[in-house]
Amino acid sequence: MSLTIEKYGLITIKALLTLAFVAAGVSKLVGVEMMVQTFEGVGIGKWFRYVTGAIEVCGAILLWVNGRQFFGAALLLCTMIGAVLAHIFIIGPSAVPALVLGVLAAIVATAHRDQIQK
């Protein structure tokens, strides 16, 4: 029973991460105004918005590729660490959504940690 809960719980977390990161990544790539303003506030340039969007979409896809789930989750976790720091030191308001997504990505990375030894 516990294995079933773990399996479906992990699938649920991966599905939530996929929805969140594909939506966020695509909105960055297509230039949704809120994303444009956010990245202008960071001050690095629009190239960084495109790179971040691509990383988010690619990371979400990797969550479903056998043998690559750890790398997808780790990529998303690193992205969320950067997002939390950006919210705390530059952007403002709340870093909570990025923190929650980072924790969920860490759970997936931990569940697939055996992949880093291959």
VOPAGU-2260 file (C-alpha; in pm, 1 decimal, decimal comma):
REM VOPAGU-2260
SITE   aa  ch    i         X         Y         Z
SITE  MET   A    0       0,0       0,0       0,0
SITE  SER   A    1     277,2     244,5      91,2
SITE  LEU   A    2     451,4     186,7    -242,0
SITE  THR   A    3     128,9     269,8    -424,7
SITE  ILE   A    4      86,6     592,8    -227,6
SITE  GLU   A    5     448,4     687,2    -295,5
SITE  LYS   A    6     416,4     606,5    -665,8
SITE  TYR   A    7      94,7     798,7    -722,1
SITE  GLY   A    8     201,8    1080,3    -492,2
SITE  LEU   A    9     519,4    1123,0    -698,1
SITE  ILE   A   10     322,1    1114,2   -1022,2
SITE  THR   A   11      88,9    1380,7    -882,4
SITE  ILE   A   12     381,5    1602,5    -781,3
SITE  LYS   A   13     541,8    1560,0   -1124,0
SITE  ALA   A   14     211,7    1647,9   -1293,3
SITE  LEU   A   15     174,2    1963,6   -1080,9
SITE  LEU   A   16     532,6    2065,5   -1153,3
SITE  THR   A   17     482,0    2002,5   -1523,3
SITE  LEU   A   18     168,4    2216,3   -1536,4
SITE  ALA   A   19     330,6    2499,0   -1341,4
SITE  PHE   A   20     661,0    2502,8   -1528,4
SITE  VAL   A   21     521,6    2456,8   -1878,0
SITE  ALA   A   22     275,4    2740,4   -1814,2
SITE  ALA   A   23     544,5    2966,6   -1667,0
SITE  GLY   A   24     805,3    2873,1   -1925,9
SITE  VAL   A   25     577,3    2924,3   -2223,3
SITE  SER   A   26     457,6    3258,3   -2084,8
SITE  LYS   A   27     820,6    3369,6   -2063,6
SITE  LEU   A   28     896,7    3247,3   -2414,7
SITE  VAL   A   29     596,9    3414,5   -2577,1
SITE  GLY   A   30     648,4    3740,1   -2386,6
SITE  VAL   A   31     348,2    3767,7   -2156,9
SITE  GLU   A   32     357,6    4127,0   -2028,3
SITE  MET   A   33     385,0    4033,3   -1659,3
SITE  MET   A   34     689,7    3815,1   -1734,5
SITE  VAL   A   35     846,6    4086,7   -1947,1
SITE  GLN   A   36     805,9    4340,4   -1664,4
SITE  THR   A   37     937,5    4096,6   -1403,5
SITE  PHE   A   38    1253,6    4025,0   -1599,0
SITE  GLU   A   39    1303,1    4392,8   -1681,3
SITE  GLY   A   40    1293,9    4448,5   -1304,5
SITE  VAL   A   41    1572,9    4194,8   -1260,0
SITE  GLY   A   42    1780,1    4397,2   -1505,2
SITE  ILE   A   43    1970,3    4119,9   -1679,5
SITE  GLY   A   44    1799,4    4146,5   -2017,8
SITE  LYS   A   45    1533,7    3968,5   -2215,1
SITE  TRP   A   46    1776,4    3692,9   -2316,0
SITE  PHE   A   47    1757,9    3574,8   -1954,2
SITE  ARG   A   48    1377,4    3549,6   -1979,2
SITE  TYR   A   49    1413,7    3325,9   -2285,2
SITE  VAL   A   50    1678,6    3108,2   -2120,3
SITE  THR   A   51    1470,3    3072,9   -1804,8
SITE  GLY   A   52    1158,7    2985,0   -2005,1
SITE  ALA   A   53    1347,1    2722,6   -2204,2
SITE  ILE   A   54    1498,6    2573,5   -1887,4
SITE  GLU   A   55    1154,6    2550,4   -1726,4
SITE  VAL   A   56     995,4    2377,5   -2025,7
SITE  CYS   A   57    1291,4    2140,8   -2075,2
SITE  GLY   A   58    1304,5    2058,7   -1703,8
SITE  ALA   A   59     932,2    1979,4   -1702,9
SITE  ILE   A   60     976,6    1746,7   -2001,3
SITE  LEU   A   61    1270,9    1569,6   -1836,9
SITE  LEU   A   62    1050,6    1485,1   -1536,9
SITE  TRP   A   63     885,9    1224,5   -1761,7
SITE  VAL   A   64    1192,9    1084,0   -1942,8
SITE  ASN   A   65    1309,2     755,5   -1793,5
SITE  GLY   A   66    1655,3     788,9   -1646,4
SITE  ARG   A   67    1646,0    1170,4   -1661,3
SITE  GLN   A   68    1390,2    1259,9   -1395,5
SITE  PHE   A   69    1658,2    1352,7   -1141,4
SITE  PHE   A   70    1819,8    1594,3   -1385,7
SITE  GLY   A   71    1488,7    1757,3   -1475,5
SITE  ALA   A   72    1397,3    1799,8   -1109,0
SITE  ALA   A   73    1745,5    1928,8   -1020,9
SITE  LEU   A   74    1727,8    2179,8   -1306,6
SITE  LEU   A   75    1390,8    2304,1   -1183,2
SITE  LEU   A   76    1513,9    2314,3    -823,2
SITE  CYS   A   77    1813,0    2529,4    -920,1
SITE  THR   A   78    1581,1    2757,6   -1116,2
SITE  MET   A   79    1357,5    2797,8    -810,9
SITE  ILE   A   80    1653,2    2871,0    -584,8
SITE  GLY   A   81    1738,0    3153,9    -824,2
SITE  ALA   A   82    1374,3    3267,3    -826,7
SITE  VAL   A   83    1355,9    3273,6    -446,2
SITE  LEU   A   84    1675,3    3478,3    -427,6
SITE  ALA   A   85    1548,6    3715,1    -698,4
SITE  HIS   A   86    1223,6    3766,3    -508,3
SITE  ILE   A   87    1400,9    3827,5    -178,9
SITE  PHE   A   88    1670,3    4064,1    -305,5
SITE  ILE   A   89    1537,5    4225,0    -625,5
SITE  ILE   A   90    1175,6    4172,4    -726,0
SITE  GLY   A   91     997,0    4177,1    -395,5
SITE  PRO   A   92     654,0    4050,7    -300,2
SITE  SER   A   93     635,9    3687,4    -210,0
SITE  ALA   A   94     887,1    3413,6    -276,5
SITE  VAL   A   95     644,5    3150,8    -141,5
SITE  PRO   A   96     527,5    3011,7    -479,8
SITE  ALA   A   97     887,2    2964,4    -593,5
SITE  LEU   A   98     974,4    2809,8    -258,6
SITE  VAL   A   99     684,6    2561,7    -281,0
SITE  LEU   A  100     777,7    2463,0    -636,8
SITE  GLY   A  101    1139,1    2424,3    -526,7
SITE  VAL   A  102    1040,5    2192,6    -242,5
SITE  LEU   A  103     828,2    1982,3    -479,4
SITE  ALA   A  104    1118,8    1963,5    -726,3
SITE  ALA   A  105    1347,9    1857,5    -440,1
SITE  ILE   A  106    1106,1    1576,2    -352,4
SITE  VAL   A  107    1117,3    1448,6    -710,9
SITE  ALA   A  108    1496,7    1480,2    -724,1
SITE  THR   A  109    1528,7    1287,1    -399,0
SITE  ALA   A  110    1296,4    1013,8    -524,6
SITE  HIS   A  111    1515,7     971,2    -835,3
SITE  ARG   A  112    1855,5    1024,1    -674,0
SITE  ASP   A  113    1965,0     677,1    -781,2
SITE  GLN   A  114    1996,2     815,2   -1136,7
SITE  ILE   A  115    2304,2    1021,4   -1049,3
SITE  GLN   A  116    2509,9     706,3    -996,9
SITE  LYS   A  117    2458,9     579,0   -1352,0
